[in-house]
Amino acid sequence: MTIKSIRLLPINDRTNGWSRILPPRSPKSTLNSNIMANTVVVGAGFAGLAAARRMAENRPDDQIVLLEAHEVGENASGRNSGFAIDLPHVTSSSMDELESAQRHMALARAAIAYHETQIAKHAIACNWSQTGKFQTAVTDWGTENYLVPFADELEMLGESHTWVQGSELKKNLGTEHFKAAVYTPGCRLCNPAALVRGLADTLPENVTLYEHTPVTGIDTSSGINLETKSGNVQADQMILAVNAFAKYFGFYTQHLLPFAANASLTRQLTPEEISSLGCETEWGVTPANAFASVTMRYTQDHRILVRQNIYFNRKMRESKSYRDKISRHHKKLFDERFPLLSDVGMEYTWTGFVTLSGNGAPGFGQVADNIYSCVCQNAIGVTKGTISGLLAADMASRADNELIGYMQSLGQPNRLPPSPFLDIGVKVRTFWEIYRARGEVWRLKAVSLITCPIQNIEQFESSQVEIEDLGKVIWSCDAEVGTPKSVLVKLIDSLV
Ligand SMILES: Cc1cc2nc3c(=O)[nH]c(=O)nc-3n(C[C@H](O)[C@H](O)[C@H](O)COP(=O)(O)OP(=O)(O)OC[C@H]3O[C@@H](n4cnc5c(N)ncnc54)[C@H](O)[C@@H]3O)c2cc1C
């Protein structure tokens, strides 16, 4: 296979709040000569950093080169909400699903153990803590339909959990917004930019990291030859850790769905605001439905994180004007939950790009002669990206690891339909997720996603119409944006 050029490169818009609250870091140098390596790893997120380190450990006499298009910590790995999640987002009660959940947990927990070893060994200051997390619902409907089954499934898996509600929940979170929660203790929280910086700055000696070094061309007709703007790399093998950009290297070309996800951090709370919040320690909240509702954190340095708005974004670019809208939207969500803190604004708002597959499978394994892949973490990359990088390196160095089989049992991303069917399909699926969680999200966000995913958040947010049934959604669509009712009815018919 020969591919001349990589058509789409990542950009750094320098909006990531997690890195902006850290001291400045000097990036490693840019590649400016032609070099050779035993293994080249492309992409320095959780996956690539783990792959490079493990490869170096497995083969201490080898030279490993790690190429990063921009700066460590500015990618999705540094921009996420910082939950190292040990449990699957949703489990089910079928035996197959429970066994698969056990494999998910074994993989996630191996990644957490790896992070804890590196953090302790290299004294990485990233506010890592075993805080656990609250899986929350805001309505009786969400409690019945999401939390009760979730608690039942945890029971079947033998996983520790606590039901929290009422004044106890308010005491923990400082807000009455949530109806109930299932607390699980295994999740770790961190500043993700500090963690990936720490991992990058403590790589073994036989790894050379080059930053600001996007790979612009690839030729695999005889060995691995990568072209960058000011130097080439020739290597025996390659580990691809570029997430959705894998497509531009010629892999998973019809299999990966790039989604934009947005998060904001408030300014630090003042001592008075901290005491009015009334909770003593940091916390993390994930919503009943991760697609539709809001993820939040109260950080060790007394900021509140809001993560909401996730949508298909093929070009992996977002504008400042849209981000400004998101920021206002996050402020509104924050005010609804913390009315006593209405003076607190969003200091940073940023967009990052996650990669999903249609069937939730990772893009893991050998994808060509001497080429291994650890892409597509399905938005849980702190753990899944890390473990897939470690295992890709084990595979590439022929090291035995029973977790490789666990990873392979998760399958491969399925092939997606071409445009425009893909775009319609993704919107319908997104709509369906939000519709399923209608009791929890209750506004016309569902409608905005299916009709005009980007522009109309405020218009729909301000409409305050409750979604009680599908008919009402369809009616609202007609009334609010003039989308022909028949089109929506057809879409929904094909889905149900
Ligand atoms: C707002 C938000 C919240 C999230 N919350 C969570 C959470 O709480 N917990 C969780 O587990 N996950 C979360 N995620 C998802 C998580 O961040 C990702 O799954 C994870 O970062 C993926 O890691 P990765 O190493 O595979 O990819 P990335 O971090 O995207 O790294 C890929 C790297 O490849 C580089 N690259 C691409 N093309 C080239 C090229 N041509 N040449 C050189 N380098 C290239 C990129 O610059 C990038 O650095 C969230 C994501 C976002 C955006």
The ligand as a Gaussian input file, in Angstrom:
#p B3LYP/6-31G(d) Opt

LIG

0 1
 C      -14.688000      17.107000      26.335000
 C      -14.275000      15.662000      26.448000
 C      -14.549000      14.945000      27.612000
 C      -14.134000      13.616000      27.724000
 N      -14.246000      12.982000      28.931000
 C      -13.656000      11.786000      29.118000
 C      -13.545000      11.222000      30.417000
 O      -13.921000      11.832000      31.410000
 N      -12.980000       9.990000      30.535000
 C      -12.490000       9.301000      29.458000
 O      -11.992000       8.186000      29.617000
 N      -12.522000       9.849000      28.213000
 C      -13.075000      11.065000      28.017000
 N      -13.051000      11.648000      26.782000
 C      -12.497000      10.881000      25.642000
 C      -10.963000      10.820000      25.680000
 O      -10.423000      12.095000      25.789000
 C      -10.450000      10.156000      24.402000
 O      -11.081000       8.893000      24.252000
 C       -8.960000       9.932000      24.460000
 O       -8.289000      11.131000      24.665000
 C       -8.441000       9.276000      23.190000
 O       -7.053000       9.081000      23.359000
 P       -6.149000       8.741000      22.117000
 O       -4.754000       8.680000      22.581000
 O       -6.699000       7.562000      21.420000
 O       -6.389000       9.956000      21.110000
 P       -5.973000      11.502000      21.170000
 O       -5.879000      12.026000      22.528000
 O       -6.899000      12.177000      20.214000
 O       -4.515000      11.471000      20.585000
 C       -4.271000      11.245000      19.215000
 C       -3.050000      12.054000      18.853000
 O       -2.699000      11.795000      17.498000
 C       -2.143000      12.971000      16.987000
 N       -2.159000      12.933000      15.524000
 C       -3.226000      12.846000      14.704000
 N       -2.829000      12.902000      13.424000
 C       -1.478000      13.007000      13.438000
 C       -0.495000      13.130000      12.422000
 N       -0.810000      13.159000      11.117000
 N        0.806000      13.219000      12.800000
 C        1.153000      13.188000      14.118000
 N        0.259000      13.107000      15.111000
 C       -1.048000      13.016000      14.775000
 C       -3.039000      14.067000      17.551000
 O       -2.416000      15.342000      17.511000
 C       -3.272000      13.569000      18.963000
 O       -2.346000      14.118000      19.851000
 C      -13.485000      12.973000      26.621000
 C      -13.209000      13.695000      25.460000
 C      -13.581000      15.030000      25.373000
 C      -13.242000      15.781000      24.117000

